[in-house]
Amino acid sequence: MRYVLALFAALLFSASAYAVQPGEVLKDPALEKRAREISAGLRCLVCQNQSIDDSDAQLAKDLRLLVRERLVAGDTNDQVESFLVQRYGEFVLLKPTFGAHTLLLWLTPALVLILGGLGAYAAMRRRPQPAAAALDEEERKALDALLSQDKSAS
């Protein structure tokens, strides 16, 4: 049981590990915090589904260093991001901006849900309704008896 708990703890704490090397960390904690915020939103161009903060790729390291150089030079967070977008394209952003050129990207999930709902609704409406079975003579007599009892009770 101890081994299972130790394995669970190791997995739990390893999920938050960063690829940032100690030599990359800035001495100013405020600048380092800003660098981490920026790099958490930038895509590793090699791994593509990881931020540069989480990637061990050499290009991600170069981008982390570039972000820190720009911050030390006095750039704002927006200036650093716009510099990287200008240099590498909007693909470098993990969360693309909302604009006319990305409208389809942002609206596709909603369109799929709406069209799927409409399709399900149309399929449900087209489904044939089961025909009501006619009452045979015994059932009709039993129903008439119940109805007459109900009228006499009222």
Number of C-alpha atoms within 10 A of each C-alpha: 6 7 8 9 10 11 11 12 11 11 11 11 9 10 9 9 10 14 16 18 11 7 7 13 17 17 8 9 10 10 16 17 13 16 25 20 13 21 23 18 18 27 24 28 19 14 15 14 12 18 22 32 25 21 21 17 15 12 15 25 20 13 20 25 18 15 23 24 15 17 19 15 9 12 15 13 16 10 13 20 21 15 15 19 15 11 10 12 11 17 15 21 22 18 11 14 12 11 10 8 8 11 11 12 12 13 10 11 11 10 12 11 11 12 12 12 12 12 12 12 11 11 10 11 10 9 8 7 8 6 6 6 6 8 10 8 9 9 11 12 12 11 13 12 12 12 12 11 11 10 9 8 7 5
